[in-house]
Amino acid sequence: MPQDERDLISATELAGKLLRVVLPPIALVGAVLGSIIAGVAAPTEAASMGALGAIIVTAIGGRMSWAVLRDTTYATTRITAMMMFILMCAQAFSLAFRGLQGEKLVQDFFAFLPGGTSGAIWFLMFIIFILGFFIEWIEISYIAVPIFLPIFIAANVDMVWLATLICVNLQTSFLTPPFGWALFFLRGVAPPEITTGDIYRGIVPFVAMQIIALVLCFFFPALALWLPKTIGW
């Protein structure tokens, strides 16, 4: 920042802004994730802590009002209802899939894949990567992943390690067109001279880094397992 712009605010005022603006969100993230990692709260319980913390942070920032609370509650209800509807439909799909011997069909198909369990894992990663272009992570997690999960359970694959691979892979779905969420966020804040094509080309290195991280987690499982083992999961 230019010196004349920095001179507009004193060190005391800057420290006050840091305490009011920066510290509360960091404390909120620390309370939610820290409570899960420390084993103090389950993820659903930590979510309630996050909701309470968000209300407190909003109140500290002076933006709390009945309208904000009402609109947030409505938006949360809509998102929750959508996820529950997808979950119920996924359960119905799973029942029909099993009733029609779909699991056996998938198992027979995986038997033809080269590379054994490792080949099956990479095939799953490929499917998730392709699906991430067109559908959201919620549908992938509730519908696509459970179809293949019994195969890896039968093969005694570490579920924490596999879940980490899936999560790292799903991160690419936020960046890949046409439905990548991050692309829409970037489009919303980018200046007019930055085109959508520029954004699409710009995400290529970041998708490549995600893939490299996925490969590293596959060949070095300790990267994904050291923290869960440390905290006793």
DACORPE-V452036 format. One record per residue. N is the residue number from 1. RES is the residue in one small letter. SS is DSSP state (helix for helix, strand for strand, loop for the rest). Layout:
BEGIN
N:RES:SS
N:RES:SS
END
This chain:
BEGIN
1:m:loop
2:p:loop
3:q:helix
4:d:helix
5:e:helix
6:r:helix
7:d:loop
8:l:loop
9:i:loop
10:s:loop
11:a:helix
12:t:helix
13:e:helix
14:l:helix
15:a:helix
16:g:helix
17:k:helix
18:l:helix
19:l:helix
20:r:helix
21:v:helix
22:v:helix
23:l:helix
24:p:helix
25:p:helix
26:i:helix
27:a:helix
28:l:helix
29:v:helix
30:g:helix
31:a:helix
32:v:helix
33:l:helix
34:g:helix
35:s:helix
36:i:helix
37:i:helix
38:a:loop
39:g:loop
40:v:loop
41:a:loop
42:a:loop
43:p:helix
44:t:helix
45:e:helix
46:a:helix
47:a:helix
48:s:helix
49:m:helix
50:g:helix
51:a:helix
52:l:helix
53:g:helix
54:a:helix
55:i:helix
56:i:helix
57:v:helix
58:t:helix
59:a:helix
60:i:helix
61:g:loop
62:g:loop
63:r:loop
64:m:loop
65:s:loop
66:w:helix
67:a:helix
68:v:helix
69:l:helix
70:r:helix
71:d:helix
72:t:helix
73:t:helix
74:y:helix
75:a:helix
76:t:helix
77:t:helix
78:r:helix
79:i:helix
80:t:helix
81:a:helix
82:m:helix
83:m:helix
84:m:helix
85:f:helix
86:i:helix
87:l:helix
88:m:helix
89:c:helix
90:a:helix
91:q:helix
92:a:helix
93:f:helix
94:s:helix
95:l:helix
96:a:helix
97:f:helix
98:r:helix
99:g:helix
100:l:loop
101:q:loop
102:g:helix
103:e:helix
104:k:helix
105:l:helix
106:v:helix
107:q:helix
108:d:helix
109:f:helix
110:f:helix
111:a:helix
112:f:loop
113:l:loop
114:p:loop
115:g:loop
116:g:helix
117:t:helix
118:s:helix
119:g:helix
120:a:helix
121:i:helix
122:w:helix
123:f:helix
124:l:helix
125:m:helix
126:f:helix
127:i:helix
128:i:helix
129:f:helix
130:i:helix
131:l:helix
132:g:loop
133:f:loop
134:f:loop
135:i:loop
136:e:loop
137:w:helix
138:i:helix
139:e:helix
140:i:helix
141:s:helix
142:y:helix
143:i:helix
144:a:helix
145:v:helix
146:p:helix
147:i:helix
148:f:helix
149:l:helix
150:p:helix
151:i:helix
152:f:helix
153:i:helix
154:a:helix
155:a:loop
156:n:loop
157:v:loop
158:d:loop
159:m:helix
160:v:helix
161:w:helix
162:l:helix
163:a:helix
164:t:helix
165:l:helix
166:i:helix
167:c:helix
168:v:helix
169:n:helix
170:l:helix
171:q:helix
172:t:helix
173:s:helix
174:f:helix
175:l:loop
176:t:loop
177:p:loop
178:p:loop
179:f:loop
180:g:loop
181:w:helix
182:a:helix
183:l:helix
184:f:helix
185:f:helix
186:l:helix
187:r:helix
188:g:helix
189:v:helix
190:a:loop
191:p:loop
192:p:loop
193:e:loop
194:i:loop
195:t:loop
196:t:helix
197:g:helix
198:d:helix
199:i:helix
200:y:helix
201:r:helix
202:g:helix
203:i:loop
204:v:helix
205:p:helix
206:f:helix
207:v:helix
208:a:helix
209:m:helix
210:q:helix
211:i:helix
212:i:helix
213:a:helix
214:l:helix
215:v:helix
216:l:helix
217:c:helix
218:f:helix
219:f:helix
220:f:loop
221:p:loop
222:a:helix
223:l:helix
224:a:helix
225:l:helix
226:w:helix
227:l:helix
228:p:helix
229:k:helix
230:t:helix
231:i:loop
232:g:loop
233:w:loop
END
